[in-house]
Each structure stands twice: as C-alpha cells, then as structure tokens.
Amino acid sequence: MFHLLKNSLFVFLGACCFGILSTVVKLAYQNGFVFQEVMISQFTSGWLILLVLMLLFGRQKVTGKQFLRLTGVGLCTCLTGVTYYLALQSIPASIAVVLLFQFTWIGVVIEAIVNRQWPDKPTIISVVILFFGTLMAGGIMGAGEIQLNWVGTLLGLAAALMMALFVFFSGRVETQMSPITRSFYTSTGGLILLTILLTPKVYTEVSIFDNGLWMYGLILGLFGVVLPVLLFALGAPKISTGLATILGAGELPVAVIASVMVLSEQVTVLQWIGVVVILLGIAYPQMAAQRQAGVPAAQR
C-alpha cells in the first residue's frame, strides 16, 4: 500500500505541475508574447534542463528503437500543449478546460480496450465524480447559454486524447530505463515535433533571452516539461492507467488556485465546490482500496 501511495503521489504532483502552466501562459500573453514564443521557450528550456540532468546523472545507451518509442511519447506531450493553446484562441478558457479534462474517462477507456477488461467500480465512480467536479470548477454550471466553436471544440478534445495517450504511454514505454533518460528523450520528441510544426526558422525569429521571455520559458520548461515528465516516469509505470488518469485531474484545482493567487481572478463559490469535488474524486480510488484491504477475504 505504501508503494502505491508513493507512486500515486508522484503522478499527482506531476499533474499539479501542469496546473501552473495556464497562469504563467496568461502572464506571458499579457506581457506581449505570442503562441510561438511561449511554446518554443517552454520546450527549449525544458529540453536543456533535462540534457544537463542526463549528462550528470542519467547517461545510458539507447537503441534506435528505444529512441523512436520515447520520442513518440514526447509527440503526445507536444500535441497536448499545441492543441490546447490553439483551442484557447477560439473558445472560452472554461470550455477548453472542461474539454481537456475529458482525458480522465478517455484514459480509462484506453486501458479497458488494451487490457480487455471492464474498469472496476471505484474507477467508474471516480470518473463520474471528476466529470461533475470539472463542470463546476470550470465555471460551466450556472454560466447560462454557451456558444461553441466546432474547431475549438475539436482541438480541445484532441488535447484530451493526447493527454490520455501521454499518461498511458508513460506507464508502458521503456519503463526499465532510468527516469531521467526517459524524460530527456521524451522531451526531445516534443521539441522535434514543435520545430517541424513551427519550422526551424522560428529559432532565428524568437530569442528566448530578449525582453524577459527566458523567465517565462524557464518556469514553463520546469513545470511543463521537466517535473511532470520526470514524475510521471517515476510513478505511472507502477500504477494502473486508470488510476494515473484520475490522479491527473489534480491539474485543475492547482490551476484555479494559481489563477486566484497570481492573477487575482474571481472564482465563484460553485467553482470552489468543484475543486473540492475533484479532490474527492481523486482520493476516492485510494479510499476504496484501503477500505477493501481492511475487509476480511471471507466478507468480500
């Protein structure tokens, strides 16, 4: 049980790191930086930090096949950020958050298909709790009439799918490799794809060290690439995909709290209730497991 809690905590903390990103991105936008600058600064900074860590602590020979598999995981990380940030350009942030958080049930479905096994009762109950908590915390409930842009909606759902795939592959791809080495090659895949999407000339057009962009890039790289990828590499292989995606919902409460503390955004009572509901949904599988462990086998 201790190891389950420890590895669950790693994944939960990794998700919490993602929750800080939206606030930092908003600050960067307020200071005049654009999508391309933010993305390049995030992935370049994160990749450089992981490169230093790998050279110091994680040197390990990697085959061509292993490289391709790990960079494939990185593609999911990159596409999550790209599709989500693009969705924010055409739909309200509250809608985008709710769409992104569909990754909780998508991850459970992926695990069920791969394992050919229906999710257990605690997992299903937790996903339902998280769904309603997300609607409340995202500000959807009580928001009145909502108009959706179909392009933005599809991009938000694509971000959810990519996030679910990242969590799934984090627990299954090259799990015997050291977390630092895995994380470096994962971030390499994300940086390669981003370079292709934005074209290599973006590096001559964007200077990370101009006008304070480096500061945002460093924070985004640390909390958007280095820490979450490392923490997921540590914890995800040792717990189920369903539980990992449920723990990933820890991102939203942190995003709400950060927006209040840093941006002084107004949050309704219903949104705070949603945050509490999400935390209960995250904790429910662990509570159910502890309760089950305390029941004698003859009574189960």
N, C-alpha and C positions, 0 to 999 in steps of 0.2 A: 504493500500500500504506500509506503514511504517513497519508493522509486516512482510510482505512478503520480503521486502528488508533485514530486520534484520535476519530473518531465512535463507534467501539465503546466506547472508554473513557468517553465522555460517558454512554452508556446504562448501562454497568456501574456507574458511580458513582451514577447516578440510582437504580438498583436497590439499591445498598448503603445509600442514604439510607432507603429503605423498611424495611431490616433493623433499623434502630434503633428503629422505632416500637413493636414489641411490648414491649420492655423499658421504654420510657417509659410506655406504657399500663398495664403491670403496677404500676409505681411510683405512678401516679395512682390506680389502684384501691386499692392498699394504704393510701393516704392518705385514703380515704373518698369519692373522686369516682366518679360513675356514668357509664354509657354516654353519655347525652345531653350531660352536661357536657364529657366528653372530646371528643366529635365536634364540638360547637359551638365549643369553644375552638380546636381544630385548624384547622377550615376558616375561621373568622373571622380568626384570627391570620394564616394564610397569605394570605388574600384581601387583608387590609390591607397586608401587606408588599409584595405584588405591585402593589397600587394605587399605593403610593409609588414603586416602581421604574418603573411605566409612566408616571406623571406626570413623572418626572425624565428617563427615557431612552427611553421607547418610545411616545410619542404617535403614533398612526396612525389615520386614518379607517377605520372598519369598517362595512360594509354590513349590513343586516338579515340577509341570507342567511349572511354570514360569521359573524355573531354566533350564529345558531342552530347552525351547524355546530360552532363551537368550544365552545359551551355543551353540545352533545351529547357531546363528548369528556369534558367535566367530569362529566357524569352517570355515565360509566363509572368515573371515579376515585372519586366519592362512593359508588356502589353497591359497589365493591370493599371499601371500608372498612366500610360498614354491614353487608353480608352476612358478612364475615369476623368482625367483632366480635360479631355475633349468633350465629354458629356456635360461637364460643368459649364461649358460655353453656351449650351442651348437649352438646358433645363435647370430648374432651381436646385440649390445645393441640397435641400431637404429631400427632394425626389431622388437625386443622384445617390445620396447616402442609403436610402431605402433600397434602391435597385442594387447597389454594390453588396448590401448585406444579404442578398438572396444567395450568396455563396455558402451560407450555413446549410441550407437544405440541399443545394446542388452538390456540395461535398459529401453529404450523407448518401445521396442518390448514387454518386460515382462509386463510393465504397460498396454500396449494396450490389451494384452491377458487377463490379470486379470480383467481389467475394461470393457472388450469387447467394446472398443471404440477406433476408429482410432485417432492417435495423431493429435493435431491441427497444423495449417500451420506454426506458428513461431517455434514450436519444430522441425518439419521436416527440415526447412531451417537451423536452428541452428546446427543440427546434420550433415548436408551436409557441412556447413562451417567448423565445427570442424574436419571432416574427411580430408578435403584438408589441413587444417592448421596442422594437425598431420603429414601428409605425408611430408610437408615442414619442420616443426620443428624437426622431427625425422631424417632428413637427407636422406630420401628415394628419393625424387625428385632430379635428377641430380647426383645420385650415380652410374649410369652405371648398368652393369649386376649384379644381385643379386642372390646368390645361397641359397636356403632354405633347412634346415634340417627338415624333417617332424616331428620328435619327438619334437624338439624345437618349431616348429610352433604350434603343438597341445598343448604343455604346455603353450605357450603364449596366445592362445585362451582360454584355461582353466582358466588362470589368469583373463582374461577379464570377463568371465562368473561369476567367484567367486566375482569379484569386483562389478559387476552389482547386484548380489544377496545380497551382503552386503549392498549396498545403498538401495535396495528395502526393505529388512527386517528391516533396521534401522528406516525406516519411518512407520513401521506397527506392530512391535513386542513389546508388553508391553509398549506402549507409555505413559501410565498413571503413570508409575513408575519414580522415580527421576533419572535424567541423570547419576548421579554418581553410583547409584546402578546398573542401566542397564549396564553401561560401565564396572563395575567390573566383573559382571557375563559373559558379552560378552568376556572379555579378559580371563576369566577362561576357557571358552570353547576352545579358541585358544591355551592356554597353555596345556590343557589336550590333544588335538589332536597332538600338536607338540611333547609332551612327548611320545605318542604312536608311532608316526612316527619315532622318533629318538631313541626309547627305553629308559626306565628310567635310564639306566647305564650312559647315556650321562652326567648326573649331577655329576657323580664321575670323569668323564674324562675331563669335562670342568669346569674350575674355573674362574668365572666372574671377580674375583679380581686379577688375575695374568696378568702380562705383559701389563697392561693398557686396557684390554678388557672391564672393568667396565665403562670406559669413553665412549666408542662406544655404549655399551649396554644402558647406561643412556640416551644418545642422541636419539638412535633408539627407546627406550622404550617410551620416552616422545613424540617424533614426529611421531612414527609409531604405537603406541597403545593408549596412554593416551589422547592426544589432539584430534586426528581425531575421535576416538570413542566417546569422550565426545561431540565434536562439531556436529557430525552427529546426536547424540542422542538429542541434543538441537534443531537442525534445520530441519532435514529430516522429522519428523512426521508432520510438519506444512506446507510442500510444496509438490508438486507432485513428483512422482518418476522420471518422465521425466526431470523435471527441476533440480532435485537433481543430476542426472547422467550428465547432461550438465554442471552444476557447478563443478562437479568432475573433469572436464578436466583442471581445474586450476593447477593440479599437474604438467603437462608437462612444462609450462612456468617457474615455480619455479625450476624444475629440470635442465632446460637449464641454467638459470641464476646462480644457485648454482654451476654448473659444471664449469662455466667461472670464477666466483669469488673465488672459493675454489681450484679447480683443475687446473685452468688456461687452460682449454680445448679450442681448436679453434672452433668457431662457425661461419658458413658462413652467408652471408647477407640473403640468402634464408631461413635459419633456423630462423633468427630474424624476417623476414617477417611472417614466420609460427607462431611464438609466438604471434605476433600482431593479426593475423587472428584468432587464438584460443581465444584470449581475446575478440575479436569482436563477435565470435560465442557464447561465454558465456554470453556476455552482450545483445545479440540480443533479447532473450525472454523478458527480463525486459524492453527493449526499446519498443518492440511491445506492451507490456501490458500497459505501460504508454501512448503510442500513442492511444491505443484503449480506455483507460479511459478518454482521452480528447476529444473523438469524441462523439457528441450527439447521444442518442439512435436511433433517427429517421434516422440518416445518416449511421448506421451500416448495 
